């Protein structure tokens, strides 16, 4: 198991109630949300660095990225049949 550090956070009561509906593992849910946010920040920094080095992404590149993210394109960029 990974090392952990206990921290105290304050969340809206409604969010805590929703987190506890499926499980009492609020710490696991919060850790997952933090990990997702950190990945988002790292990807944003990578994208900015790429654009600084290579220029802005074209509409075609953005469309391909969106289709890959949404799962509507294969790894080679071709469309996946529904």
Chimera marker file (.cmm) of the C-alpha trace (Angstrom):
<marker_set name="trace">
<marker id="1" x="0.000" y="0.000" z="0.000" r="1" g="1" b="0" radius="0.5"/>
<marker id="2" x="1.191" y="3.527" z="-0.754" r="1" g="1" b="0" radius="0.5"/>
<marker id="3" x="2.298" y="5.795" z="2.044" r="1" g="1" b="0" radius="0.5"/>
<marker id="4" x="-0.498" y="8.042" z="3.233" r="1" g="1" b="0" radius="0.5"/>
<marker id="5" x="-0.783" y="11.258" z="5.190" r="1" g="1" b="0" radius="0.5"/>
<marker id="6" x="-3.885" y="12.223" z="7.107" r="1" g="1" b="0" radius="0.5"/>
<marker id="7" x="-5.292" y="15.632" z="6.176" r="1" g="1" b="0" radius="0.5"/>
<marker id="8" x="-8.486" y="17.404" z="7.057" r="1" g="1" b="0" radius="0.5"/>
<marker id="9" x="-10.656" y="18.857" z="4.316" r="1" g="1" b="0" radius="0.5"/>
<marker id="10" x="-13.937" y="20.690" z="4.469" r="1" g="1" b="0" radius="0.5"/>
<marker id="11" x="-16.590" y="19.705" z="1.930" r="1" g="1" b="0" radius="0.5"/>
<marker id="12" x="-20.186" y="20.749" z="1.454" r="1" g="1" b="0" radius="0.5"/>
<marker id="13" x="-22.528" y="18.513" z="3.454" r="1" g="1" b="0" radius="0.5"/>
<marker id="14" x="-24.423" y="17.497" z="0.307" r="1" g="1" b="0" radius="0.5"/>
<marker id="15" x="-21.232" y="16.259" z="-1.370" r="1" g="1" b="0" radius="0.5"/>
<marker id="16" x="-20.278" y="14.166" z="1.659" r="1" g="1" b="0" radius="0.5"/>
<marker id="17" x="-23.764" y="12.662" z="1.753" r="1" g="1" b="0" radius="0.5"/>
<marker id="18" x="-23.485" y="11.711" z="-1.938" r="1" g="1" b="0" radius="0.5"/>
<marker id="19" x="-19.989" y="10.282" z="-1.429" r="1" g="1" b="0" radius="0.5"/>
<marker id="20" x="-21.241" y="8.053" z="1.376" r="1" g="1" b="0" radius="0.5"/>
<marker id="21" x="-24.212" y="6.619" z="-0.547" r="1" g="1" b="0" radius="0.5"/>
<marker id="22" x="-22.304" y="3.851" z="-2.357" r="1" g="1" b="0" radius="0.5"/>
<marker id="23" x="-19.572" y="3.385" z="0.285" r="1" g="1" b="0" radius="0.5"/>
<marker id="24" x="-18.102" y="4.859" z="3.428" r="1" g="1" b="0" radius="0.5"/>
<marker id="25" x="-14.679" y="5.056" z="1.718" r="1" g="1" b="0" radius="0.5"/>
<marker id="26" x="-14.722" y="8.829" z="1.388" r="1" g="1" b="0" radius="0.5"/>
<marker id="27" x="-10.918" y="8.913" z="1.583" r="1" g="1" b="0" radius="0.5"/>
<marker id="28" x="-10.648" y="6.651" z="-1.465" r="1" g="1" b="0" radius="0.5"/>
<marker id="29" x="-13.051" y="8.807" z="-3.454" r="1" g="1" b="0" radius="0.5"/>
<marker id="30" x="-11.222" y="12.005" z="-2.507" r="1" g="1" b="0" radius="0.5"/>
<marker id="31" x="-7.829" y="10.440" z="-3.325" r="1" g="1" b="0" radius="0.5"/>
<marker id="32" x="-9.169" y="9.391" z="-6.739" r="1" g="1" b="0" radius="0.5"/>
<marker id="33" x="-10.493" y="12.912" z="-7.402" r="1" g="1" b="0" radius="0.5"/>
<marker id="34" x="-7.151" y="14.464" z="-6.410" r="1" g="1" b="0" radius="0.5"/>
<marker id="35" x="-5.262" y="12.027" z="-8.660" r="1" g="1" b="0" radius="0.5"/>
<marker id="36" x="-7.584" y="12.901" z="-11.566" r="1" g="1" b="0" radius="0.5"/>
<marker id="37" x="-7.017" y="16.636" z="-10.971" r="1" g="1" b="0" radius="0.5"/>
<marker id="38" x="-3.244" y="16.175" z="-10.858" r="1" g="1" b="0" radius="0.5"/>
<marker id="39" x="-3.324" y="14.233" z="-14.155" r="1" g="1" b="0" radius="0.5"/>
<marker id="40" x="-5.444" y="17.015" z="-15.655" r="1" g="1" b="0" radius="0.5"/>
<marker id="41" x="-2.909" y="19.640" z="-14.583" r="1" g="1" b="0" radius="0.5"/>
<marker id="42" x="0.025" y="17.614" z="-15.937" r="1" g="1" b="0" radius="0.5"/>
<marker id="43" x="-1.727" y="17.052" z="-19.261" r="1" g="1" b="0" radius="0.5"/>
<marker id="44" x="-2.487" y="20.763" z="-19.483" r="1" g="1" b="0" radius="0.5"/>
<marker id="45" x="1.165" y="21.609" z="-18.906" r="1" g="1" b="0" radius="0.5"/>
<marker id="46" x="2.213" y="19.046" z="-21.531" r="1" g="1" b="0" radius="0.5"/>
<marker id="47" x="-0.260" y="20.486" z="-24.034" r="1" g="1" b="0" radius="0.5"/>
<marker id="48" x="0.951" y="24.029" z="-23.418" r="1" g="1" b="0" radius="0.5"/>
<marker id="49" x="4.583" y="22.946" z="-23.826" r="1" g="1" b="0" radius="0.5"/>
<marker id="50" x="3.717" y="21.093" z="-27.058" r="1" g="1" b="0" radius="0.5"/>
<marker id="51" x="1.949" y="24.146" z="-28.466" r="1" g="1" b="0" radius="0.5"/>
<marker id="52" x="4.841" y="26.441" z="-27.517" r="1" g="1" b="0" radius="0.5"/>
<marker id="53" x="7.256" y="24.131" z="-29.360" r="1" g="1" b="0" radius="0.5"/>
<marker id="54" x="5.057" y="23.201" z="-32.344" r="1" g="1" b="0" radius="0.5"/>
<marker id="55" x="2.424" y="25.909" z="-32.671" r="1" g="1" b="0" radius="0.5"/>
<marker id="56" x="-1.292" y="25.714" z="-32.086" r="1" g="1" b="0" radius="0.5"/>
<marker id="57" x="-3.101" y="22.468" z="-32.808" r="1" g="1" b="0" radius="0.5"/>
<marker id="58" x="-5.054" y="22.391" z="-36.052" r="1" g="1" b="0" radius="0.5"/>
<marker id="59" x="-8.796" y="21.730" z="-36.129" r="1" g="1" b="0" radius="0.5"/>
<marker id="60" x="-8.037" y="18.292" z="-37.605" r="1" g="1" b="0" radius="0.5"/>
<marker id="61" x="-5.664" y="17.449" z="-34.733" r="1" g="1" b="0" radius="0.5"/>
<marker id="62" x="-8.237" y="18.608" z="-32.189" r="1" g="1" b="0" radius="0.5"/>
<marker id="63" x="-10.985" y="16.555" z="-33.862" r="1" g="1" b="0" radius="0.5"/>
<marker id="64" x="-8.759" y="13.460" z="-33.844" r="1" g="1" b="0" radius="0.5"/>
<marker id="65" x="-7.874" y="13.972" z="-30.178" r="1" g="1" b="0" radius="0.5"/>
<marker id="66" x="-11.540" y="14.391" z="-29.244" r="1" g="1" b="0" radius="0.5"/>
<marker id="67" x="-12.525" y="11.216" z="-31.082" r="1" g="1" b="0" radius="0.5"/>
<marker id="68" x="-9.732" y="9.251" z="-29.388" r="1" g="1" b="0" radius="0.5"/>
<marker id="69" x="-10.733" y="10.568" z="-25.971" r="1" g="1" b="0" radius="0.5"/>
<marker id="70" x="-14.392" y="9.734" z="-26.562" r="1" g="1" b="0" radius="0.5"/>
<marker id="71" x="-13.491" y="6.290" z="-27.870" r="1" g="1" b="0" radius="0.5"/>
<marker id="72" x="-14.794" y="6.835" z="-31.390" r="1" g="1" b="0" radius="0.5"/>
<marker id="73" x="-11.410" y="6.354" z="-33.084" r="1" g="1" b="0" radius="0.5"/>
<marker id="74" x="-8.854" y="3.566" z="-33.031" r="1" g="1" b="0" radius="0.5"/>
<marker id="75" x="-5.204" y="4.093" z="-32.061" r="1" g="1" b="0" radius="0.5"/>
<marker id="76" x="-4.308" y="4.833" z="-35.699" r="1" g="1" b="0" radius="0.5"/>
<marker id="77" x="-6.941" y="7.594" z="-35.827" r="1" g="1" b="0" radius="0.5"/>
<marker id="78" x="-9.443" y="5.737" z="-37.995" r="1" g="1" b="0" radius="0.5"/>
<marker id="79" x="-13.087" y="5.741" z="-37.017" r="1" g="1" b="0" radius="0.5"/>
<marker id="80" x="-14.487" y="2.797" z="-35.075" r="1" g="1" b="0" radius="0.5"/>
<marker id="81" x="-17.641" y="1.281" z="-36.541" r="1" g="1" b="0" radius="0.5"/>
<marker id="82" x="-20.609" y="1.491" z="-34.202" r="1" g="1" b="0" radius="0.5"/>
<link id1="1" id2="2" r="1" g="1" b="0" radius="0.2"/>
<link id1="2" id2="3" r="1" g="1" b="0" radius="0.2"/>
<link id1="3" id2="4" r="1" g="1" b="0" radius="0.2"/>
<link id1="4" id2="5" r="1" g="1" b="0" radius="0.2"/>
<link id1="5" id2="6" r="1" g="1" b="0" radius="0.2"/>
<link id1="6" id2="7" r="1" g="1" b="0" radius="0.2"/>
<link id1="7" id2="8" r="1" g="1" b="0" radius="0.2"/>
<link id1="8" id2="9" r="1" g="1" b="0" radius="0.2"/>
<link id1="9" id2="10" r="1" g="1" b="0" radius="0.2"/>
<link id1="10" id2="11" r="1" g="1" b="0" radius="0.2"/>
<link id1="11" id2="12" r="1" g="1" b="0" radius="0.2"/>
<link id1="12" id2="13" r="1" g="1" b="0" radius="0.2"/>
<link id1="13" id2="14" r="1" g="1" b="0" radius="0.2"/>
<link id1="14" id2="15" r="1" g="1" b="0" radius="0.2"/>
<link id1="15" id2="16" r="1" g="1" b="0" radius="0.2"/>
<link id1="16" id2="17" r="1" g="1" b="0" radius="0.2"/>
<link id1="17" id2="18" r="1" g="1" b="0" radius="0.2"/>
<link id1="18" id2="19" r="1" g="1" b="0" radius="0.2"/>
<link id1="19" id2="20" r="1" g="1" b="0" radius="0.2"/>
<link id1="20" id2="21" r="1" g="1" b="0" radius="0.2"/>
<link id1="21" id2="22" r="1" g="1" b="0" radius="0.2"/>
<link id1="22" id2="23" r="1" g="1" b="0" radius="0.2"/>
<link id1="23" id2="24" r="1" g="1" b="0" radius="0.2"/>
<link id1="24" id2="25" r="1" g="1" b="0" radius="0.2"/>
<link id1="25" id2="26" r="1" g="1" b="0" radius="0.2"/>
<link id1="26" id2="27" r="1" g="1" b="0" radius="0.2"/>
<link id1="27" id2="28" r="1" g="1" b="0" radius="0.2"/>
<link id1="28" id2="29" r="1" g="1" b="0" radius="0.2"/>
<link id1="29" id2="30" r="1" g="1" b="0" radius="0.2"/>
<link id1="30" id2="31" r="1" g="1" b="0" radius="0.2"/>
<link id1="31" id2="32" r="1" g="1" b="0" radius="0.2"/>
<link id1="32" id2="33" r="1" g="1" b="0" radius="0.2"/>
<link id1="33" id2="34" r="1" g="1" b="0" radius="0.2"/>
<link id1="34" id2="35" r="1" g="1" b="0" radius="0.2"/>
<link id1="35" id2="36" r="1" g="1" b="0" radius="0.2"/>
<link id1="36" id2="37" r="1" g="1" b="0" radius="0.2"/>
<link id1="37" id2="38" r="1" g="1" b="0" radius="0.2"/>
<link id1="38" id2="39" r="1" g="1" b="0" radius="0.2"/>
<link id1="39" id2="40" r="1" g="1" b="0" radius="0.2"/>
<link id1="40" id2="41" r="1" g="1" b="0" radius="0.2"/>
<link id1="41" id2="42" r="1" g="1" b="0" radius="0.2"/>
<link id1="42" id2="43" r="1" g="1" b="0" radius="0.2"/>
<link id1="43" id2="44" r="1" g="1" b="0" radius="0.2"/>
<link id1="44" id2="45" r="1" g="1" b="0" radius="0.2"/>
<link id1="45" id2="46" r="1" g="1" b="0" radius="0.2"/>
<link id1="46" id2="47" r="1" g="1" b="0" radius="0.2"/>
<link id1="47" id2="48" r="1" g="1" b="0" radius="0.2"/>
<link id1="48" id2="49" r="1" g="1" b="0" radius="0.2"/>
<link id1="49" id2="50" r="1" g="1" b="0" radius="0.2"/>
<link id1="50" id2="51" r="1" g="1" b="0" radius="0.2"/>
<link id1="51" id2="52" r="1" g="1" b="0" radius="0.2"/>
<link id1="52" id2="53" r="1" g="1" b="0" radius="0.2"/>
<link id1="53" id2="54" r="1" g="1" b="0" radius="0.2"/>
<link id1="54" id2="55" r="1" g="1" b="0" radius="0.2"/>
<link id1="55" id2="56" r="1" g="1" b="0" radius="0.2"/>
<link id1="56" id2="57" r="1" g="1" b="0" radius="0.2"/>
<link id1="57" id2="58" r="1" g="1" b="0" radius="0.2"/>
<link id1="58" id2="59" r="1" g="1" b="0" radius="0.2"/>
<link id1="59" id2="60" r="1" g="1" b="0" radius="0.2"/>
<link id1="60" id2="61" r="1" g="1" b="0" radius="0.2"/>
<link id1="61" id2="62" r="1" g="1" b="0" radius="0.2"/>
<link id1="62" id2="63" r="1" g="1" b="0" radius="0.2"/>
<link id1="63" id2="64" r="1" g="1" b="0" radius="0.2"/>
<link id1="64" id2="65" r="1" g="1" b="0" radius="0.2"/>
<link id1="65" id2="66" r="1" g="1" b="0" radius="0.2"/>
<link id1="66" id2="67" r="1" g="1" b="0" radius="0.2"/>
<link id1="67" id2="68" r="1" g="1" b="0" radius="0.2"/>
<link id1="68" id2="69" r="1" g="1" b="0" radius="0.2"/>
<link id1="69" id2="70" r="1" g="1" b="0" radius="0.2"/>
<link id1="70" id2="71" r="1" g="1" b="0" radius="0.2"/>
<link id1="71" id2="72" r="1" g="1" b="0" radius="0.2"/>
<link id1="72" id2="73" r="1" g="1" b="0" radius="0.2"/>
<link id1="73" id2="74" r="1" g="1" b="0" radius="0.2"/>
<link id1="74" id2="75" r="1" g="1" b="0" radius="0.2"/>
<link id1="75" id2="76" r="1" g="1" b="0" radius="0.2"/>
<link id1="76" id2="77" r="1" g="1" b="0" radius="0.2"/>
<link id1="77" id2="78" r="1" g="1" b="0" radius="0.2"/>
<link id1="78" id2="79" r="1" g="1" b="0" radius="0.2"/>
<link id1="79" id2="80" r="1" g="1" b="0" radius="0.2"/>
<link id1="80" id2="81" r="1" g="1" b="0" radius="0.2"/>
<link id1="81" id2="82" r="1" g="1" b="0" radius="0.2"/>
</marker_set>
